[in-house]
Structures are given as C-alpha cells and as structure tokens.
Amino acid sequence: MGPEQAAELADLVAGLYDGTGPRVVDLLRDSLTPYSSAAAEPAVLQYCRTHDKLNVPSLIRAIAEADAWKRPPATSVSREEKKRADASHDRARAVCEAMSDDELAAYIEAAFHDNPGLRSFIRDGDARGSTVVRALIAARVAAPGGPPDGH
C-alpha cells in the first residue's frame, strides 16, 4: 500500500486505541507500507474488533497472514520438469568434467567474450562449480560450430 494509505490506517488504529502515541503511529505506518491494502484493511478492522489492547507485533502478524492468503499461490514444478532440469544440470556437469582445464578455459573465454557481464558467476575462480557457467559451456558445445574458434 502507499504511504498515504498506511498513514490513514495507522491513524485509524491510533483513534481506536487510547494512549497510542506518535511513535507508535509512525511505527504502524512504516510497518503497514509493505502490505496490500486489500489485505491490511480487513485485517486491521478484524483485529480492532477482537482486541481490547493494541499489540503492534500481533497486529502486524495478523496483517502478514492476511496478506499471504491474498497472494496467488506459488507455481509448483511438476516432477517431470524437475527431472528434466536435473538431467540438464547433470549433462552440463558431465560436459565440463570431461574437459581439460585448458579446454574449459577456452570455452569460458569464448562465453565471456560474448557476454562480459557473466564473469560474476565464477566465484573464487571455480568455473566448474558454477551452474550458470556449466550451462553456458554445455550450450556452446551443443551449438552448431561446437568448440570456440578463438572467440
């Protein structure tokens, strides 16, 4: 929700609970901002109907739970898709493991020549340990033209 909506909702809560000071209102406003108003407003109203005293962490938890219910469910991956992905990773690993260090270095240089921003995917100089680098090399080996020709 936007900052204006969060401020209005925080002011509403402060008006319903006596003794709610400006620091609490500021905390509420900042805490409400990440949530959707479609989830936060009903959750706040429900909380206010069922609680005599304001407990900010409890209110935010209720809003977070309501927001989680309003979000679309995460898409799940079928077992077949997971098996295909695992097989692809295994093939890429096997291709890289079968290469000598010099051959691997030539493929890496060719891949980075085309995409210099990908160098960040090699951590601690371990090209064989990077899933992204292995996939790039396996794709380059499978592509027409196969091995690198100097770039």
Residue, then its C-alpha position, 0 to 999 in steps of 0.5 A: m500500500g502507499p504511504e498515504q494509505a498506511a498513514e490513514l490506517a495507522d491513524l485509524v488504529a491510533g483513534l481506536y486505541d487510547g494512549t497510542g502515541p506518535r511513535v507508535v503511529d509512525l511505527l504502524r505506518d512504516s510497518l503497514t507500507p509493505y502490505s496490500s491494502a486489500a489485505a491490511e484493511p480487513a485485517v486491521l478492522q478484524y483485529c480492532r474488533t477482537h482486541d481490547k489492547l493494541n499489540v503492534p507485533s500481533l497486529i502486524r502478524a495478523i496483517a502478514e497472514a492476511d496478506a499471504w492468503k491474498r497472494p496467488p499461490a506459488t507455481s509448483v514444478s511438476r516432477e517431470e520438469k524437475k527431472r528434466a532440469d536435473a538431467s540438464h544440470d547433470r549433462a552440463r556437469a558431465v560436459c565440463e568434467a570431461m574437459s581439460d582445464d585448458e579446454l574449459a578455459a577456452y570455452i569460458e573465454a569464448a562465453f565471456h567474450d560474448n557476454p562480459g557481464l557473466r564473469s560474476f558467476i565464477r566465484d573464487g575462480d571455480a568455473r566448474g562449480s558454477t551452474v550458470v557457467r556449466a550451462l553456458i559451456a554445455a550450450r556452446v558445445a551443443a551449438p552448431g560450430g561446437p568448440p570456440d574458434g578463438h572467440 
